[in-house]
Amino acid sequence: MNKKVIAIDCDLVIYQTDRLWWKWLVEKCGGCKDSYEDSYWIDYDLRTYFDLPKGLNGMEFWSEPETYENCEIKEGAVDVIKGLYNGGFVIVFVSYCM
């Protein structure tokens, strides 16, 4: 019997990476240029809310080895993954880091 394989994206599915990236950008840029409130829709590329200092690549956050170690896990993610595993799925975790 072949097991079903499911790929689960790490960013915004398992980990709340947007919160940590936002914090990183605030630390690097000294604040944001636009007002931002927790809302349903914001730009996926959080760099658009900041005036990046000359020489700073706002995507450097994604190349830091501790990125996922320091992120909050989304509520319910662990239970869903356990359910898939117990249901016979082979689970593959994916992310695209530049």
Order of alpha helices (4+ residues) and beta strands (2+ residues): beta-alpha-alpha-beta
